[in-house]
Amino acid sequence: MEIIIQKNSQQAADVGARIIRGLIAAKPDAVIGLATGSTPVSMYQRLIEMDLDWSQVTTFNLDEYIGLPKEHPQTYHSFMWENLFNHINIDPAKVHIPDGNAEDIPAHCSAYEKAIADAGGIDLQVLGIGSDGHIGFNEPTSSLASRTRIKTLTERTVQDNARFFSSAEEVPRHVITMGIGTIMEARTNLLLAFGDNKADAVAGMVEGPITANNPATVLQMHPSVKVCLDEAAAMKLERADYYRWVYEGKPEWQRDR
Ligand code: PGA
């Protein structure tokens, strides 16, 4: 894992945006996996400001709530259009977000996996991390080999996400999420984490033993993971000074790769 610790979340988001810019420059028809939540918003803002050519890019989102009407402001469909897609020249036909209202959800999940494979696989997957270590909505004890499927959220995640709704009761309990096995097949994973409520999950992910109790720890088995952190999210890392030393010593030509 490459651990990139920046002074604040905006600088960490800028690093993430530059990595995506580099990918699109090198591969204009890249397949990019996207995430929702508070964390990626500032990176999406930077990407919008960069005015990149997204016309050939294909995207696959990680997850979606089950049962909210598609146009509900808290669906991840609404989130993505509001925070990114409405502001870039992406082809709507190349946008994929799980459909939380699909009639046959297991069949929809299989079709989602097939669509990813048909697109040639994901070049770069953007990830956040839950305070409980979830990636996508793969909650603790998820199979580390799981594929896109239905999951039930933990009470902690429902509470974490209640801030987007008028009450915790309104947060859907069920979601569709790419599996951990799906995420592990992305060629690169780009994980962003900001704030002290992520510090334990991040420390476990980077320096703890691999365990389904902190699903993000599985990324230790992935050959290409970049982790962009602010100081608060990095505060429990024992080897933080080493990660800083490595990043500071990176040759300029290697920086945004
Ligand atoms: P957040 O969510 O960015 O809103 O903190 C991250 C996640 O749950 O993966």
Residues whose N, C-alpha, C, O or C-beta is under 5 A from the ligand:
A	BS01	PGA	T36 G37 S38 T39 G128 I129 G130 H134 G136
